[in-house]
Amino acid sequence: MPQRATKIVATLGPASSDPSMLEAMIRAGVNVVRLNFSHGTAADHEERARLVREASQRAGREVAIMADLQGPKIRVGKFADGKVQLQEGAPFVLDAERTTPGDAEGVGLDYKELPRDVKPGDTLLLNDGLIVLKVARVDGAAVHTTVAIGGELSNNKGINKQGGGLTAPALTAKDMADIQTAMALRADYVAVSFPKNATDMALARQLCQVACPPGHKPGLIAKIERAEAIPELENILQVSDGIMVARGDLAVEVGHAAVPALQKRMIRLAREHDKVVITATQMMESMIQAPVPTRAEVSDVANAVLDGTDAVMLSAETAAGRYPLQTVQEMARICEAAEKADHHELESDFLGKTFHRIDQSIAMGALFTASHLGAKAIVALTDSGSTALWMSRHKVNIPIYAVTSKLAAQRRMALYRNVRPLLMDTSAERDTALEQAEQHLKARGIVQTGDVYAITCGEPMGTPGGTNMLKICRAS
């Protein structure tokens, strides 16, 4: 079992949909497979989910499936020739009522509300900020602009407003239908694009609950990519299971220079609120075409690891790149090297902290005791995975093995930093369960005779949130 603490999220696409390639990527270290709902039909997603489950089974490693919703299409329309060249200083019209293909003078809009969202003086950024337009005036459905920074603009490129302020709802009719598809294929996580506030996430939660099969409970990830989401971050965290630092659209809206500090803040806040956090966008972008990453990309991934991110994410690198397997292998190596260099004083995490729940106190006690004893492993017998999640919010150089009898919990914990989820039928009788857990660990070479390890469980067994016991053991 890999000793890497930081998890890897890889996006499935044409480059990685071959069953043997997908299996090799899982063996190389992929923990979560992202299905991008911006592309494909419900039947396509169901087929991809089946491929993931089968490849995971062959690799002998359970992975989580994340359904990533498309969100609102804030885009320009299509051009007669597929693209145009915009010249600096030239006028350009974004027309919500235009039905004919675009040209060098203007183009239609997929996002019909744009004329109501902008005013003279606003700055619009197209194609990830490569094209910059200044709004001169709004005339009915037409937004008249002047090209501030020109370049090539092609079909369906995205539109951002500098500083935020576009009113598009986070959940579209397509997203609502896609949530039903995601629940039908039992996605372990649902990522919500462009949420502005906690209300957006609460609505997504309600839609998931309505569509969920009995007993299934997906984790909800808020993709932080709107300027409006930043002041609402703590409220969003409270109603979500985690966040994604979605650096693409976020950088366009708040400015590239602001993103590194925001990334550090988001990772810190997520950990403080006992939520998971994924760092995404362009992490290994050059490996779409090249067999090795740039030095800057290596530093980028390593710094996210040192900040304490649960996972680092690959998008086009594994979906459409030339080297999907090598990219995963390189990312895994970078994560491992960064973790080895990261020295952290566990005691500082406990200063000024109070724990009101018994199960959370037991989790913290296990970390503290195992760290001081130099334990080989921390084992959490867990029903829901909460104990393992709490433990994973603190940096400790001891692997956390979360033993659960529930497959859904095992898959969901695949995203938690430093948690190695194991599936095991635990006995309802405590002593038998503890003995079974030790045999499980010895069979996998995790502990050997004489090794010290810490184990937490609840009595009576199998009660969610019932962890109330910590035992320090020496393997027999």
C-alpha positions as CSV (number, residue, x, y, z in Angstrom):
1,M,0.0,0.0,0.0
2,P,1.5,3.4,-1.0
3,Q,2.9,5.6,1.8
4,R,2.0,8.9,0.1
5,A,-0.3,11.0,2.2
6,T,-1.5,13.5,-0.5
7,K,-4.2,12.1,-2.8
8,I,-4.3,12.4,-6.6
9,V,-7.5,13.3,-8.5
10,A,-7.3,12.4,-12.2
11,T,-9.8,13.4,-14.9
12,L,-11.1,10.7,-17.2
13,G,-11.1,11.4,-20.9
14,P,-10.1,10.0,-24.3
15,A,-6.5,9.7,-23.2
16,S,-7.4,7.6,-20.2
17,S,-10.5,5.7,-21.1
18,D,-8.7,2.6,-22.3
19,P,-9.3,0.0,-19.5
20,S,-5.6,-1.0,-19.3
21,M,-4.5,2.6,-19.2
22,L,-7.0,3.4,-16.4
23,E,-5.9,0.4,-14.4
24,A,-2.3,1.4,-14.8
25,M,-3.1,5.0,-13.6
26,I,-4.9,3.6,-10.5
27,R,-2.0,1.4,-9.7
28,A,0.4,4.4,-10.2
29,G,-1.5,6.3,-7.5
30,V,-4.8,7.8,-8.7
31,N,-7.2,7.9,-5.7
32,V,-10.2,9.8,-7.2
33,V,-11.4,9.7,-10.8
34,R,-13.1,12.9,-11.9
35,L,-15.9,12.6,-14.5
36,N,-16.3,15.9,-16.2
37,F,-20.0,16.5,-16.8
38,S,-19.3,19.3,-19.3
39,H,-18.8,16.6,-21.9
40,G,-20.9,13.6,-22.8
41,T,-24.3,12.1,-22.2
42,A,-25.8,10.4,-19.2
43,A,-25.1,7.0,-20.9
44,D,-21.4,8.1,-21.4
45,H,-21.0,8.9,-17.7
46,E,-22.6,5.6,-16.7
47,E,-20.2,3.7,-19.0
48,R,-17.2,5.7,-17.6
49,A,-18.2,4.9,-14.0
50,R,-18.4,1.2,-14.9
51,L,-14.9,1.4,-16.4
52,V,-13.6,3.0,-13.2
53,R,-15.2,0.4,-10.9
54,E,-13.9,-2.5,-13.0
55,A,-10.3,-1.0,-13.3
56,S,-10.3,-0.4,-9.6
57,Q,-11.3,-4.0,-8.9
58,R,-8.5,-5.3,-11.2
59,A,-6.0,-3.0,-9.5
60,G,-7.1,-4.1,-6.1
61,R,-7.6,-0.5,-4.9
62,E,-10.9,1.2,-4.3
63,V,-11.1,4.8,-5.7
64,A,-13.7,7.5,-5.4
65,I,-15.7,8.8,-8.3
66,M,-16.2,12.6,-8.5
67,A,-19.0,13.9,-10.7
68,D,-18.0,17.5,-11.7
69,L,-21.0,19.5,-12.8
70,Q,-20.7,21.9,-15.7
71,G,-22.4,24.9,-14.1
72,P,-23.6,27.9,-16.1
73,K,-22.4,28.4,-19.6
74,I,-21.1,32.0,-19.5
75,R,-19.7,31.9,-23.0
76,V,-19.7,33.7,-26.4
77,G,-21.5,32.0,-29.3
78,K,-20.0,30.6,-32.5
79,F,-18.1,32.4,-35.3
80,A,-18.7,31.9,-39.1
81,D,-15.1,30.8,-39.5
82,G,-14.7,29.2,-36.1
83,K,-12.6,32.1,-34.8
84,V,-11.7,35.8,-35.3
85,Q,-8.7,38.0,-34.7
86,L,-9.5,40.9,-32.4
87,Q,-7.4,44.1,-32.8
88,E,-6.5,46.4,-29.9
89,G,-8.7,49.5,-29.9
90,A,-11.3,48.0,-32.3
91,P,-15.0,48.0,-31.3
92,F,-16.6,44.6,-30.6
93,V,-20.3,43.9,-29.8
94,L,-21.5,41.0,-27.6
95,D,-25.2,40.7,-28.6
96,A,-27.6,38.5,-26.6
97,E,-30.2,38.6,-29.5
98,R,-27.8,37.8,-32.3
99,T,-28.7,34.5,-34.1
100,T,-26.2,34.7,-37.0
101,P,-22.6,33.4,-36.6
102,G,-20.1,35.9,-35.3
103,D,-17.4,37.9,-37.1
104,A,-14.7,40.5,-36.3
105,E,-17.3,43.1,-35.4
106,G,-19.3,41.0,-32.9
107,V,-20.8,37.7,-31.8
108,G,-23.8,36.2,-30.1
109,L,-24.0,35.0,-26.5
110,D,-24.8,31.7,-24.8
111,Y,-25.2,33.8,-21.6
112,K,-28.2,36.0,-22.4
113,E,-28.2,37.8,-19.1
114,L,-24.8,39.6,-19.8
115,P,-26.4,42.9,-20.8
116,R,-28.1,43.2,-17.5
117,D,-25.0,42.3,-15.5
118,V,-22.6,44.9,-16.9
119,K,-22.3,48.7,-17.1
120,P,-20.0,51.2,-18.9
121,G,-16.4,51.0,-17.5
122,D,-16.6,47.3,-16.6
123,T,-13.9,44.9,-17.8
124,L,-14.7,41.6,-19.4
125,L,-12.1,38.9,-19.7
126,L,-12.6,36.2,-22.4
127,N,-10.8,32.9,-23.0
128,D,-9.2,32.8,-19.5
129,G,-8.3,36.4,-19.6
130,L,-6.3,36.3,-22.8
131,I,-8.8,38.7,-24.4
132,V,-9.7,41.9,-22.5
133,L,-12.8,44.0,-23.4
134,K,-13.8,47.3,-21.9
135,V,-17.6,48.0,-21.8
136,A,-18.4,51.3,-23.6
137,R,-22.2,51.2,-23.4
138,V,-25.1,48.8,-23.1
139,D,-27.8,49.2,-25.8
140,G,-30.7,46.8,-25.1
141,A,-29.4,43.3,-25.6
142,A,-26.1,44.5,-27.1
143,V,-23.0,45.1,-25.0
144,H,-20.7,47.5,-27.0
145,T,-17.0,47.1,-26.0
146,T,-13.6,48.3,-27.0
147,V,-10.8,45.7,-27.3
148,A,-8.1,46.5,-24.7
149,I,-6.1,43.3,-25.3
150,G,-6.7,41.6,-28.6
151,G,-5.9,38.2,-30.0
152,E,-7.6,35.1,-31.3
153,L,-11.1,34.4,-30.1
154,S,-12.8,31.2,-31.1
155,N,-16.2,29.5,-30.6
156,N,-17.8,29.2,-27.1
157,K,-14.9,30.8,-25.1
158,G,-15.7,31.7,-21.6
159,I,-16.6,35.2,-20.2
160,N,-15.6,36.5,-16.8
161,K,-16.3,39.9,-15.3
162,Q,-13.3,41.4,-13.5
163,G,-14.1,41.5,-9.8
164,G,-17.1,39.2,-10.3
165,G,-20.8,40.2,-10.4
166,L,-22.3,37.9,-13.1
167,T,-25.7,36.7,-11.8
168,A,-25.8,33.3,-13.5
169,P,-27.1,30.7,-11.0
170,A,-24.7,28.0,-9.9
171,L,-27.1,25.2,-10.7
172,T,-28.6,25.0,-14.2
173,A,-31.4,22.7,-15.5
174,K,-28.6,20.5,-17.0
175,D,-26.8,20.4,-13.6
176,M,-30.1,19.3,-11.9
177,A,-30.5,16.5,-14.4
178,D,-26.8,15.6,-14.1
179,I,-27.1,15.3,-10.3
180,Q,-29.7,12.5,-10.9
181,T,-27.3,10.8,-13.3
182,A,-24.5,11.1,-10.7
183,M,-26.6,9.6,-8.0
184,A,-27.8,6.8,-10.3
185,L,-24.1,5.8,-10.8
186,R,-23.4,6.3,-7.0
187,A,-20.8,9.0,-7.4
188,D,-18.9,9.4,-4.2
189,Y,-18.5,13.1,-4.6
190,V,-20.3,15.8,-6.5
191,A,-18.4,19.0,-7.4
192,V,-20.6,22.1,-7.8
193,S,-19.2,24.7,-10.2
194,F,-19.4,28.5,-9.6
195,P,-21.3,28.5,-6.2
196,K,-21.6,32.1,-4.9
197,N,-22.8,31.3,-1.4
198,A,-24.0,28.7,1.1
199,T,-27.5,28.7,-0.4
200,D,-26.2,27.4,-3.7
201,M,-24.5,24.4,-1.9
202,A,-27.6,23.8,0.3
203,L,-29.7,23.5,-2.9
204,A,-27.2,21.1,-4.4
205,R,-27.4,19.0,-1.2
206,Q,-31.2,18.9,-1.3
207,L,-31.1,17.8,-5.0
208,C,-28.6,15.0,-4.1
209,Q,-30.7,13.8,-1.2
210,V,-33.8,13.6,-3.3
211,A,-32.0,11.6,-6.1
212,C,-29.9,9.4,-3.8
213,P,-30.3,5.6,-3.8
214,P,-31.2,4.3,-0.3
215,G,-28.1,4.5,2.0
216,H,-26.0,6.5,-0.4
217,K,-24.6,9.9,0.8
218,P,-22.2,11.7,-1.5
219,G,-19.7,14.3,-0.4
220,L,-20.3,17.8,-1.8
221,I,-17.4,19.8,-3.0
222,A,-17.7,23.5,-3.7
223,K,-15.5,24.8,-6.5
224,I,-14.3,28.2,-5.5
225,E,-14.0,30.1,-8.8
226,R,-16.1,33.2,-8.3
227,A,-15.0,36.4,-6.7
228,E,-18.3,36.5,-4.8
229,A,-17.4,33.2,-3.1
230,I,-14.3,34.5,-1.3
231,P,-16.1,36.6,1.4
232,E,-18.6,33.7,1.8
233,L,-16.0,31.1,2.1
234,E,-16.6,30.1,5.7
235,N,-20.4,29.9,5.2
236,I,-19.8,27.7,2.1
237,L,-17.5,25.5,4.1
238,Q,-20.1,24.9,6.8
239,V,-22.6,23.4,4.4
240,S,-20.1,21.5,2.2
241,D,-17.9,18.5,2.7
242,G,-15.0,20.2,1.0
243,I,-13.8,22.8,-1.4
244,M,-11.8,22.9,-4.6
245,V,-9.3,25.7,-5.2
246,A,-10.3,26.1,-8.9
247,R,-7.6,28.5,-9.9
248,G,-8.6,29.1,-13.5
249,D,-11.8,31.2,-13.4
250,L,-10.8,32.4,-9.9
251,A,-7.6,33.9,-11.2
252,V,-9.4,35.6,-14.1
253,E,-11.9,37.2,-11.7
254,V,-9.7,38.3,-8.8
255,G,-6.4,38.6,-10.7
256,H,-3.6,36.1,-11.0
257,A,-1.4,37.7,-8.3
258,A,-4.1,37.2,-5.6
259,V,-4.5,33.4,-6.1
260,P,-1.4,32.0,-4.3
261,A,-2.4,33.7,-1.0
262,L,-6.0,32.8,-1.5
263,Q,-5.0,29.1,-2.1
264,K,-3.1,29.0,1.2
265,R,-6.0,30.6,3.1
266,M,-8.5,28.2,1.6
267,I,-6.4,25.2,2.5
268,R,-6.0,26.5,6.0
269,L,-9.7,27.3,6.5
270,A,-10.8,23.9,5.1
271,R,-8.6,22.0,7.5
272,E,-9.7,24.2,10.5
273,H,-13.4,23.4,9.6
274,D,-12.7,19.7,9.3
275,K,-13.3,19.7,5.5
276,V,-11.3,18.3,2.6
277,V,-9.6,20.5,0.0
278,I,-8.5,19.8,-3.5
279,T,-6.0,22.1,-5.4
280,A,-6.7,22.2,-9.1
281,T,-6.0,23.8,-12.5
282,Q,-2.8,23.7,-14.6
283,M,-0.8,21.7,-12.0
284,M,1.1,19.7,-14.6
285,E,-0.2,21.6,-17.7
286,S,3.0,21.2,-19.8
287,M,2.7,17.4,-19.5
288,I,-0.3,17.5,-21.9
289,Q,2.4,17.6,-24.5
290,A,5.7,16.9,-22.7
291,P,6.9,13.8,-20.9
292,V,8.3,15.8,-18.0
293,P,6.9,18.7,-16.0
294,T,8.5,22.2,-15.7
295,R,10.4,23.1,-12.6
296,A,7.7,25.7,-11.8
297,E,5.0,23.0,-11.9
298,V,7.0,20.8,-9.6
299,S,7.2,23.6,-7.1
300,D,3.5,24.4,-7.5
301,V,2.5,20.8,-6.7
302,A,5.0,20.6,-3.8
303,N,3.8,23.9,-2.3
304,A,0.2,22.7,-2.3
305,V,1.3,19.6,-0.5
306,L,3.3,21.6,2.1
307,D,0.3,23.8,2.6
308,G,-1.7,20.7,3.6
309,T,-4.0,20.1,0.7
310,D,-5.8,16.8,0.7
311,A,-5.5,16.2,-3.0
312,V,-3.9,17.7,-6.1
313,M,-5.9,17.4,-9.4
314,L,-5.1,16.7,-13.0
315,S,-7.5,17.9,-15.7
316,A,-6.5,17.9,-19.4
317,E,-3.2,16.2,-18.4
318,T,-4.9,12.9,-17.9
319,A,-8.1,13.5,-19.9
320,A,-6.5,14.5,-23.3
321,G,-2.8,14.6,-22.7
322,R,-0.1,12.5,-24.5
323,Y,1.4,11.1,-21.2
324,P,-1.5,10.4,-18.7
325,L,0.3,7.6,-16.9
326,Q,3.7,9.4,-16.7
327,T,1.9,12.5,-15.4
328,V,0.4,10.5,-12.5
329,Q,3.7,8.9,-11.7
330,E,5.5,12.3,-11.7
331,M,2.8,13.8,-9.5
332,A,3.1,11.0,-7.0
333,R,6.8,11.4,-6.8
334,I,6.6,15.1,-6.2
335,C,4.0,14.6,-3.4
336,E,6.2,12.0,-1.7
337,A,9.3,14.1,-1.8
338,A,7.5,17.2,-0.4
339,E,5.9,15.1,2.4
340,K,9.4,13.8,3.4
341,A,10.7,17.3,3.7
342,D,7.7,18.6,5.7
343,H,8.5,18.7,9.5
344,H,5.6,19.7,11.7
345,E,5.2,20.0,15.4
346,L,1.9,18.3,16.2
347,E,1.6,20.0,19.6
348,S,1.1,23.4,17.9
349,D,-2.2,22.1,16.4
350,F,-3.7,21.6,19.9
351,L,-2.9,25.0,21.3
352,G,-6.0,26.8,22.2
353,K,-8.3,24.0,20.9
354,T,-11.2,22.6,22.7
355,F,-13.0,19.4,21.8
356,H,-16.6,19.0,22.9
357,R,-17.4,15.6,21.4
358,I,-16.1,12.4,22.8
359,D,-15.4,10.8,19.4
360,Q,-13.4,13.9,18.3
361,S,-11.4,13.9,21.6
362,I,-10.6,10.3,21.1
363,A,-9.3,11.0,17.6
364,M,-7.1,13.8,18.8
365,G,-5.8,11.7,21.7
366,A,-4.9,8.9,19.3
367,L,-2.8,11.4,17.2
368,F,-1.0,12.8,20.2
369,T,-0.3,9.5,21.9
370,A,0.8,7.7,18.7
371,S,3.1,10.5,17.8
372,H,4.9,10.5,21.1
373,L,5.2,6.8,21.2
374,G,6.5,6.5,17.7
375,A,3.7,4.2,16.8
376,K,3.9,2.3,13.5
377,A,0.2,3.1,12.6
378,I,-3.0,4.6,13.8
379,V,-6.0,2.4,13.2
380,A,-9.6,3.8,13.3
381,L,-12.4,1.3,13.2
382,T,-15.0,3.6,11.8
383,D,-18.6,3.4,10.4
384,S,-18.9,6.8,8.8
385,G,-15.3,7.8,8.4
386,S,-15.6,10.9,10.7
387,T,-12.9,9.8,13.1
388,A,-10.4,9.3,10.2
389,L,-11.4,12.7,8.8
390,W,-10.7,14.5,12.1
391,M,-7.3,12.7,12.4
392,S,-6.4,13.6,8.8
393,R,-6.8,17.4,9.5
394,H,-3.5,17.4,11.4
395,K,-0.1,16.7,9.9
396,V,1.4,13.6,11.5
397,N,4.0,11.3,10.0
398,I,2.2,8.2,11.0
399,P,-0.2,6.5,8.5
400,I,-3.9,6.4,9.4
401,Y,-5.6,3.2,8.5
402,A,-9.4,3.6,8.5
403,V,-11.1,0.2,8.8
404,T,-14.7,0.1,7.8
405,S,-17.3,-2.5,6.8
406,K,-19.0,-0.1,4.4
407,L,-17.8,0.1,0.8
408,A,-19.2,3.7,0.4
409,A,-17.2,4.9,3.4
410,Q,-14.1,3.3,2.1
411,R,-14.4,5.1,-1.3
412,R,-15.3,8.4,0.3
413,M,-12.2,8.2,2.5
414,A,-10.0,7.8,-0.6
415,L,-9.9,11.6,-0.7
416,Y,-8.7,12.2,2.9
417,R,-5.1,13.1,3.3
418,N,-2.9,10.5,5.0
419,V,-5.9,8.0,5.3
420,R,-5.6,4.5,3.9
421,P,-9.1,3.1,3.9
422,L,-9.5,-0.7,4.3
423,L,-12.6,-2.7,3.9
424,M,-13.2,-5.4,6.6
425,D,-16.2,-7.1,8.1
426,T,-15.9,-6.2,11.7
427,S,-17.4,-8.3,14.4
428,A,-20.1,-6.7,16.7
429,E,-18.0,-7.9,19.7
430,R,-15.2,-5.4,20.5
431,D,-12.3,-7.8,21.4
432,T,-12.9,-9.9,18.3
433,A,-13.0,-6.8,16.1
434,L,-9.7,-5.6,17.5
435,E,-8.1,-9.0,16.9
436,Q,-9.5,-9.1,13.4
437,A,-8.1,-5.6,12.7
438,E,-4.6,-6.6,13.9
439,Q,-4.6,-9.7,11.7
440,H,-5.8,-7.5,8.8
441,L,-2.8,-5.2,9.3
442,K,-0.3,-8.0,9.7
443,A,-1.5,-9.7,6.6
444,R,-0.9,-6.5,4.6
445,G,2.6,-6.0,6.1
446,I,1.5,-2.8,7.8
447,V,2.6,-4.0,11.3
448,Q,4.8,-6.8,12.4
449,T,5.2,-8.6,15.7
450,G,6.4,-6.2,18.4
451,D,5.2,-3.0,16.5
452,V,3.3,-0.5,18.6
453,Y,0.1,0.9,17.0
454,A,-2.9,2.9,18.3
455,I,-6.5,1.8,17.6
456,T,-9.8,3.6,18.1
457,C,-13.3,2.2,18.1
458,G,-16.7,2.6,19.6
459,E,-18.5,0.5,22.1
460,P,-21.1,-0.8,21.2
461,M,-19.6,-1.4,17.8
462,G,-21.2,-0.1,14.6
463,T,-22.7,3.0,16.0
464,P,-22.1,6.1,13.7
465,G,-20.3,8.8,15.7
466,G,-19.8,6.4,18.6
467,T,-16.0,6.3,18.8
468,N,-15.3,6.3,22.6
469,M,-12.2,4.1,23.1
470,L,-8.4,4.4,22.4
471,K,-6.2,1.5,22.9
472,I,-2.4,1.3,22.5
473,C,-1.4,-2.2,21.3
474,R,1.8,-4.1,20.6
475,A,1.3,-6.5,17.7
476,S,1.6,-10.1,18.9
